[in-house]
Amino acid sequence: MNRTAAMVAIVLVATGISATPAQAAAPEWKPCTETLDRWKEVFPDDKGDTECTFVTVPLDYAKPGGRTLKIAVSRLKAKGQRRGVLLANPGGPGATAISYPRDLRTSTIGGVADNHDLIGFDPRGVGFSDAQFCDQDYDPLPPPSDAQTNARASFDAEATWNAACSDDDPEFAANLTTENTARDVDMIRQALGEQKISFYGVSFGTAVGAVYRSLFDRHVDRMWLESVMPPVMDMPAMDTDAAAVAEARFEPFTKWLADRDHEYHLGRTSAEVRKTVLALRAELDAKPRGEVTGVMVGSLATPSPSGYAYSARELATLSENTEARMAASAVKPSTRPQFGDFNGFAFNFVNNRAMFCNDGTGGRDFAEIWAQRQQRVQQYPAAGGLLQMSFQCPKWPIPARPWQLTKGTSTLQLSGHRYENDTPYVWAQRMQAKIGGALLTVDDDVHGSIRRIPCGAKVVEFFRTGRTDNGSCEGLS
């Protein structure tokens, strides 16, 4: 049986869930400084109040008697009168979350620590939990001759990496899914001895929360999902949504630049600036040099207001002397790092890629990706060239299994940021339509900002009282 057939066979088995899942054993808690190597190194100010343990879960929930994984879990006990536990996940995927309770306790939503044990955990495949890391690097990419050639080379490099790393441990890769992560959360709940848990998720953590609630609604007390993922991860469609948000920033920026033509010399009217910028983008889209491409110009042309001055300087330099700028910026393509630093811990690209590709649709065929990209460029001339999500899964060998989300009855609050394009506001609206709950609108463009603004008090109030909010609040300026 070839590798792809073997992966498909694994997935087909994994889609069924055993009627008698394993039960989590009661954990033994110890200070994290005694349980986890490097904890004290990363958190030298730790006073020993954060406890850690491991919860054993099946690798494949369809095979409860098969391979197992150890999931690293942390706990900060409630400061005051305890009403339950609150599991928290800051997203990723691929990012550690075991230290997240420490971060929450010192944020504007830190009041949740008064009445809840704060529970953090490294998802399967991440950090201190059992993980797989791939040691395959990219081969150097060929020099691009035009945008399509460059994109095709990148697609092929991604496909090579995907094939090598998924083949490293096919069963492990096939079981890195949001559904299995949600089932791990329920194993943590059982190990804690809790009938119900509350949950706070940000970014991709909202996917974990939404899937958990769809599977285990009866075990949810209260859930808040912040900067929300869409209910279906259609990779090219996600790039289109992000481009739409970014494109809306283009015209206000051109007006700002026109008012400052004496400084940046890109045009005296909004129309002139638009013409200058789009011509520059088209030139570099057709013939990129080094790291400077049309997509880069599109990103510079669609900043949020806080980035206006920086983007203006960069665009002015590119426009004044393109050749000199290109030569100075030319760099050799770098290999993908397998370990990045995330709050002192490794970021796992294998987990990141597997979670997106096992759960998401699209992004596997170059001709389709490129055609969709060209449509976006026509629709969104400044921002439409991005291939960020579309290039996640070239030739990923495991069939996609989209989330099966349903409405529930447990108390649910969502919050979306009106102008952000990391997780566009429309995703929160679509998720609300799919799973229900209230939707709080934060008037800023900053991903996951609620724990840094006064509006964080609404999160604390929600977990204390269960009161939901369909209003709005001021965000980061």
Disulfide bonds with the S-S distance in Angstrom:
Cys32-Cys52 1.95
Cys134-Cys165 1.82
Cys357-Cys393 2.10
Cys455-Cys473 2.13
